[in-house]
């Protein structure tokens, strides 16, 4: 059990610091002689189960140090240091910065801590009373022996965790890190280990990690003189009010020359301000790299920080935020600046402070928000053109001849029933509203918009590549590679340990054991089976929604309520789309958890491999889930129907559904609109806002404190306690995934929904500020990870943009009526206009040819007997030699559709490749500046070497002067003037 000590406590294993020469200030300890005596008493009275001798010696060593008073008591904190330690992330001395924090669970001992006389704060008294209430009572004879044995087993596990922590912390001390414990935090049952990296450790690790640091050499960044750069600079000047005010003190067009840090070349770097030479982001990443390398070796197998976290030895590990953003303790820091200039909804119209985001969160997070900003900017022209296309459809709807013919009651066309027996004949004029609405999205401008969006996707990818290269240059990532050592995951290490123990005697000593494909074969089979099963579940659910549409349509036709029969199509379309949306949202969460479970089952070796495999599985499942209903509406509905008298049936008597006379494009538009808006409003925005607020509300309900007491408690919390309360950082994959799915919605079926870019733009404007507020105020600070690109996400975007060209070609050719209208106008129209197009697309059916039991009820409202009804298809009439066979017009239209797909795809692909070739990936001014940096770096090294040679020559001359001037005899003094 952990000893009960008020205040901060030193980490066990002081001898490690003495051996490595670490200063005694590597520890901070507080407490009086009464507390030390109480600690020793608690150690003596606690009972432990037998432990291995090695760990027992470690415990005895710890106790002997406590008894002998070897640990240096921490100096009494002055008021200034205490205030500074509370305001900022510092050790108890108020000087050393907390670079990283490890949290762990504490089991309270049986004895009760003595109260402090000076403690008058009601929050402290409340915390003490709750601690006393939750502490375990001494074992009494009336207790069940089994319960007592379980408690002793729990104590053994807790002691085992404590011994592992002590060994790990000793190893941290041997690496030169400075530690400070706080076992008396205001979060019950949680202790904190604060880690500080001194200057020597920072320099050593920066050299080991090859971190690029700014040198003393600065140079002016000259802007390009070509037309593109002049336009860019002009736009930058015009949009100056839209830029956030975060770089007021930074000199424009001045850049420091960077070079990998080396202790041998310290003279190259400006080390006048050592406290700020390594910023907080760099310090955090350095400490994290040290933590990943440290191993606990006294156990049966080696355990790193990932294994310690997975086994509960530590419950959390995180760097600290810079400080508070609100309240009296809020000082000027990068976090507060981000909150004011980036995470505020009032700044929605401004550019993002990408440089400050990278400085605070690291390159990986900075690249995500830079990519999201570029994507959102590029959506502006796409949204404008989409709105123009939609307005063109609105303006020309009254001039559209096919919809005018449908709405003309003089045509008096009787259509065949939409379902068997329950449905009756209906007049084509009743589809007037659907036909007019379809023209809003199915007009000649749609083809132009599809070509535009295909080129837009290519321009977006090229623009992002150039923006990425510019950021790589500004952030000194041009020479950065991914060759850094990627440490093994805890699960992988555990399975390797198990395999090692099984083959301990059969494996040669020099052979390195690792997991092979044979070891992972059961996991691979499980993944294939589960992925196939999940995709089949998605198809089955979509098929269930199809059956719902068929059955609800028949039920509404049979209804005796006129209101139910008046808007059957709209009711069925809307309700089915909403059901699809609800299923997509639910399955998204399930598929995300299944993908993570399958990836864990696969046991990837490194975190990078784990992330890539997880992204691949999650993308496949979520993409299939989101787009299967849309693909069905676009390419399959109305294609597998049959004809009157010979319909296609599924699951017994369910007749496959048909498209409306104006085509399935309107239903596809409704499905896209509801799915896109629903996912963005519910899944992306509402969940991100509502779930944190719901968790906060549940936390308040469980808490015994009222609002005023909780507010007082928050004021007394230290920085690492406040950060521990925040939610953990779960990575960027969920953010990327929702944007990739949105990109698919915008590009894949944009021919049917021109307003998709507008809705995506509005969503992203809110999404950026939502994510910003979440990262700044609601989650712990992520570990600053370096990255020079967005990784696998770029390949997914590029693949989607290629598939979008093909899908839009098929949507225009087969889903819309664009090709049939062209064929009729230029081939079959007697006057070259669209007059007669509706009648041309309708075939005849003799109602006496209905199969028994499928003929409709006799319509009373028509007032006459129906002998022939019409249906939309290109088939021969019943009085021809080959009744109901496909007519010549069908094959002509099909050939035109296939020809359009081939021409459209090749032309757009050719134009896309031409744009890709025309725009260089690296901006010309950036390539010139990179070349200039190399020349300046060579000059800097030559100057440094020349200075060293001059210094060496002067030292040599001085030494020779001293040797010549030293008198061999003391007869005459020697003058040094000549030397």
CORJOUR-V309746 format. One record per backbone hydrogen bond with DSSP energy under -1.0 kcal/mol. NH is the residue of the N-H (numbers start at 1). CO is the residue of the C=O. E is the energy in kcal/mol with one decimal. If there is no record, write none. Layout:
[[NH:CO:E] [NH:CO:E]]
This chain:
[[9:181:-1.1] [16:13:-1.0] [18:14:-1.7] [19:15:-2.3] [20:16:-1.6] [22:17:-2.2] [26:23:-2.0] [27:24:-1.6] [30:8:-2.4] [36:32:-1.9] [37:33:-2.4] [38:34:-2.1] [39:35:-2.4] [40:36:-2.2] [41:37:-2.2] [42:38:-2.3] [43:39:-1.9] [44:40:-2.0] [45:41:-2.2] [46:42:-1.5] [56:52:-2.5] [57:53:-2.6] [58:54:-1.5] [59:55:-1.9] [60:56:-2.6] [61:57:-2.6] [62:58:-1.8] [63:59:-2.5] [64:60:-3.0] [65:61:-1.8] [66:62:-1.7] [67:63:-2.5] [68:64:-2.7] [69:65:-1.1] [70:65:-1.6] [74:29:-4.2] [82:78:-2.2] [83:79:-2.1] [84:80:-2.6] [85:81:-2.7] [86:82:-1.7] [87:83:-2.4] [88:84:-2.8] [90:88:-1.8] [91:96:-3.1] [94:91:-1.9] [98:89:-2.9] [99:195:-2.8] [100:195:-1.4] [101:318:-1.8] [102:193:-2.3] [103:316:-2.8] [104:191:-2.2] [106:189:-2.2] [120:118:-1.1] [125:121:-1.9] [126:122:-2.5] [127:123:-2.7] [128:124:-2.5] [129:125:-2.5] [130:126:-2.4] [131:127:-2.2] [132:128:-2.6] [133:129:-2.2] [134:130:-1.9] [135:131:-1.1] [143:140:-1.8] [148:144:-2.0] [149:145:-2.4] [150:146:-2.2] [151:147:-2.4] [152:148:-2.2] [153:149:-2.2] [154:150:-2.5] [155:151:-2.6] [156:152:-2.2] [157:153:-2.3] [158:154:-2.6] [159:155:-2.6] [160:156:-2.5] [161:157:-2.3] [162:158:-2.3] [163:159:-2.7] [164:160:-2.0] [165:161:-2.5] [166:162:-2.6] [167:163:-2.3] [168:164:-2.7] [169:165:-2.9] [170:166:-2.2] [171:167:-2.1] [172:168:-1.8] [173:169:-2.1] [174:170:-2.2] [175:171:-1.3] [176:173:-1.7] [177:172:-1.8] [178:196:-3.1] [179:26:-1.6] [180:194:-1.8] [181:9:-1.4] [182:192:-2.5] [190:187:-1.8] [191:104:-3.2] [192:182:-2.0] [193:102:-3.1] [194:180:-3.4] [195:100:-2.7] [196:178:-3.0] [202:198:-2.3] [203:199:-2.5] [204:200:-2.3] [205:201:-2.8] [206:202:-2.4] [207:203:-2.0] [208:204:-2.0] [209:205:-2.9] [211:206:-2.3] [213:259:-2.4] [215:257:-3.2] [216:268:-2.7] [219:255:-2.3] [221:253:-2.6] [230:226:-1.9] [231:227:-2.4] [232:228:-2.3] [233:229:-2.6] [234:230:-2.3] [235:231:-2.6] [236:232:-2.2] [237:233:-2.1] [238:234:-2.2] [239:235:-2.4] [240:237:-1.2] [242:239:-1.6] [243:240:-1.6] [246:244:-1.5] [254:251:-1.0] [255:219:-2.5] [257:217:-3.1] [259:213:-2.1] [261:211:-2.9] [268:265:-1.9] [269:266:-1.3] [271:269:-1.1] [283:279:-2.5] [284:280:-2.4] [285:281:-2.0] [286:282:-2.2] [287:283:-2.4] [288:284:-2.3] [289:285:-2.0] [290:286:-1.9] [291:287:-2.6] [292:288:-2.1] [293:289:-1.2] [294:290:-1.6] [296:303:-2.7] [303:296:-1.5] [308:304:-2.5] [309:305:-2.3] [310:306:-2.2] [311:307:-2.0] [313:308:-1.9] [314:308:-1.2] [315:103:-2.4] [316:103:-1.3] [318:101:-2.2] [337:333:-2.1] [338:334:-2.5] [339:335:-2.1] [340:336:-2.0] [341:337:-2.7] [342:338:-2.0] [343:338:-2.2] [347:344:-1.5] [348:345:-1.3] [350:347:-1.5] [351:242:-2.8] [354:352:-2.0] [357:353:-2.3] [358:354:-2.6] [359:355:-2.1] [360:356:-1.9] [361:357:-3.1] [362:358:-1.6] [364:785:-2.4] [366:362:-2.1] [367:363:-2.7] [368:364:-1.5] [369:365:-2.1] [370:366:-2.0] [371:367:-2.8] [372:368:-2.7] [373:369:-2.1] [374:370:-2.3] [375:371:-2.7] [376:372:-2.2] [377:373:-2.4] [378:374:-2.4] [379:375:-1.1] [380:377:-1.2] [382:378:-1.1] [383:379:-3.0] [384:380:-2.2] [385:381:-2.4] [386:382:-2.4] [387:383:-2.4] [388:384:-2.1] [389:385:-2.4] [390:386:-2.2] [391:387:-2.8] [392:388:-2.3] [393:389:-1.9] [394:390:-2.0] [395:391:-2.4] [396:392:-1.7] [404:400:-1.8] [405:401:-2.4] [406:402:-2.0] [407:403:-2.0] [411:408:-1.3] [415:426:-3.5] [416:870:-2.5] [421:854:-1.4] [422:420:-3.9] [426:415:-1.3] [428:413:-2.2] [430:427:-1.6] [431:428:-1.9] [432:429:-1.4] [435:431:-2.2] [436:432:-2.3] [437:433:-2.3] [438:434:-2.3] [439:435:-1.3] [440:437:-1.0] [441:438:-1.2] [442:438:-2.2] [446:443:-2.2] [448:444:-1.0] [449:445:-2.3] [450:446:-2.2] [451:447:-2.1] [452:448:-2.6] [453:449:-2.6] [454:450:-1.9] [455:451:-2.1] [456:452:-2.5] [457:453:-2.2] [458:454:-1.4] [459:455:-2.7] [460:456:-2.7] [461:457:-2.1] [462:458:-2.5] [463:459:-3.0] [464:460:-2.3] [465:461:-2.1] [466:462:-2.1] [467:463:-2.4] [468:464:-2.9] [469:465:-2.1] [470:466:-2.1] [471:467:-2.2] [472:468:-2.3] [473:469:-1.9] [474:470:-2.5] [475:471:-2.9] [476:473:-1.0] [477:472:-3.6] [480:477:-1.3] [489:605:-2.0] [493:489:-2.2] [494:490:-2.3] [495:491:-2.2] [496:492:-2.4] [497:493:-2.3] [498:494:-2.2] [499:495:-2.4] [500:496:-2.5] [501:497:-2.4] [502:498:-1.8] [503:499:-2.0] [507:503:-1.5] [520:516:-1.5] [524:520:-2.6] [525:521:-2.5] [526:522:-2.2] [527:523:-2.4] [528:524:-2.4] [529:525:-2.4] [530:526:-2.8] [531:527:-2.9] [532:528:-2.3] [533:529:-2.4] [534:530:-2.7] [535:531:-2.2] [536:532:-2.3] [537:533:-2.3] [538:534:-2.0] [539:535:-2.3] [540:536:-2.6] [541:537:-2.3] [542:538:-2.2] [543:539:-2.4] [544:540:-2.1] [545:541:-2.0] [546:542:-1.8] [547:543:-2.2] [548:544:-1.9] [549:545:-2.3] [550:546:-2.3] [551:547:-2.6] [552:548:-2.8] [553:549:-1.8] [554:550:-1.8] [555:551:-2.4] [556:552:-2.2] [557:553:-1.9] [558:554:-1.6] [565:561:-1.4] [566:562:-1.2] [571:567:-2.0] [572:568:-2.6] [573:569:-2.7] [574:570:-2.3] [575:571:-2.3] [576:572:-2.1] [577:573:-2.1] [578:574:-2.3] [579:575:-2.4] [580:576:-2.4] [581:577:-2.1] [582:578:-2.4] [583:579:-2.4] [584:580:-2.6] [585:581:-2.4] [586:582:-2.2] [587:583:-3.0] [588:584:-2.1] [589:585:-1.4] [590:586:-1.9] [591:587:-3.5] [592:588:-2.1] [593:589:-1.8] [594:590:-2.4] [595:591:-2.8] [596:592:-1.8] [597:593:-2.3] [598:594:-2.8] [599:595:-2.2] [600:596:-2.4] [601:597:-2.2] [602:598:-1.4] [610:606:-2.2] [611:607:-2.5] [612:608:-2.2] [613:609:-2.3] [614:610:-2.3] [615:611:-2.5] [616:612:-2.1] [617:613:-2.2] [618:614:-2.7] [619:615:-2.6] [620:616:-2.0] [621:617:-2.3] [622:618:-2.6] [623:619:-2.6] [624:620:-2.3] [625:621:-2.2] [626:622:-2.3] [627:623:-2.3] [628:624:-1.6] [631:627:-2.7] [632:628:-2.2] [633:629:-2.0] [634:630:-2.2] [635:631:-2.4] [636:632:-2.0] [637:632:-2.5] [639:636:-1.8] [640:636:-1.0] [643:646:-1.1] [646:643:-2.4] [648:641:-2.6] [650:654:-3.0] [653:651:-1.0] [654:650:-1.5] [656:648:-2.2] [663:660:-2.0] [668:664:-2.4] [669:665:-2.3] [670:666:-2.3] [671:667:-2.5] [672:668:-2.5] [673:669:-2.7] [674:670:-2.6] [675:671:-2.4] [676:672:-2.8] [677:673:-2.5] [678:674:-2.5] [679:675:-2.5] [680:676:-2.2] [681:677:-2.9] [682:678:-2.7] [684:679:-2.4] [685:680:-2.2] [686:681:-2.2] [687:682:-1.8] [689:685:-2.1] [690:686:-3.8] [691:687:-1.9] [693:689:-1.3] [694:690:-2.7] [695:691:-2.6] [696:692:-2.3] [697:693:-2.2] [698:694:-2.4] [699:695:-2.3] [700:696:-1.9] [701:697:-1.9] [702:698:-2.2] [703:699:-1.6] [710:706:-2.6] [711:707:-2.1] [712:708:-2.3] [713:709:-2.5] [714:710:-2.4] [715:711:-1.4] [716:712:-1.1] [722:718:-2.3] [723:719:-2.2] [724:720:-1.6] [725:721:-1.3] [727:778:-1.9] [736:732:-2.7] [737:733:-2.8] [738:734:-1.9] [739:735:-1.5] [740:736:-2.4] [741:737:-2.4] [742:738:-1.8] [743:739:-2.5] [744:740:-2.0] [745:741:-2.1] [746:742:-2.2] [747:743:-2.0] [748:744:-2.5] [752:749:-1.5] [756:753:-1.8] [759:755:-2.0] [760:756:-2.4] [761:757:-2.3] [762:758:-2.3] [763:759:-2.1] [764:760:-2.5] [765:761:-2.0] [766:762:-1.3] [767:763:-2.8] [768:764:-2.6] [770:766:-2.4] [771:767:-2.9] [772:768:-2.2] [773:769:-2.5] [774:770:-2.3] [775:771:-2.6] [776:772:-2.1] [777:773:-2.5] [778:774:-1.5] [779:774:-1.3] [780:727:-2.7] [793:790:-1.2] [794:791:-1.3] [796:792:-1.9] [797:793:-2.4] [798:794:-2.4] [799:795:-2.4] [800:796:-2.5] [801:797:-2.3] [802:798:-1.6] [803:799:-2.4] [804:800:-2.4] [806:802:-1.1] [807:803:-2.6] [808:804:-2.5] [809:805:-1.6] [810:806:-2.0] [811:807:-2.6] [812:808:-2.4] [813:809:-2.1] [814:810:-3.1] [815:811:-1.2] [816:811:-2.0] [821:817:-1.9] [822:818:-2.0] [823:819:-2.8] [824:820:-2.3] [825:821:-2.6] [826:822:-2.2] [827:823:-1.2] [829:824:-2.6] [837:834:-1.8] [840:836:-1.6] [841:837:-1.4] [843:871:-3.4] [845:869:-1.9] [847:867:-2.1] [849:846:-2.3] [850:847:-1.2] [854:851:-2.1] [857:421:-1.1] [869:845:-2.3] [870:414:-2.1] [871:843:-1.7] [873:841:-1.4] [876:885:-3.0] [880:877:-1.6] [884:876:-1.5] [885:882:-1.6] [887:874:-1.8] [891:887:-1.1] [892:888:-1.9] [893:889:-2.6] [894:890:-2.5] [895:891:-2.3] [896:892:-2.2] [897:893:-2.4] [898:894:-2.4] [899:895:-2.4] [900:896:-2.3] [901:897:-2.2] [902:898:-2.2] [903:899:-2.7] [904:900:-3.2] [905:901:-2.4] [906:902:-2.3] [907:903:-2.8] [908:904:-2.5] [909:905:-2.4] [910:906:-2.5] [911:907:-2.5] [912:908:-2.5] [913:909:-2.7] [914:910:-2.1] [915:911:-2.3] [916:912:-2.5] [917:913:-2.4] [918:914:-2.5] [919:915:-1.9] [927:923:-2.2] [928:924:-2.1] [929:925:-2.2] [930:926:-2.5] [931:927:-1.9] [932:928:-2.3] [933:929:-2.4] [934:930:-1.7] [935:931:-1.8] [936:932:-2.7] [937:933:-2.6] [938:934:-2.0] [939:935:-2.4] [940:936:-2.5] [941:937:-2.2] [942:938:-2.6] [943:939:-2.5] [944:940:-2.3] [945:941:-2.9] [946:942:-2.5] [947:943:-2.3] [948:944:-2.3] [949:945:-2.4] [950:946:-2.4] [951:947:-2.5] [952:948:-2.8] [953:949:-2.6] [954:950:-2.6] [955:951:-2.3] [956:952:-2.2] [957:953:-2.6] [958:954:-2.5] [959:955:-2.3] [960:956:-2.4] [961:957:-2.4] [962:958:-2.4] [963:959:-2.4] [964:960:-2.5] [965:961:-2.5]]
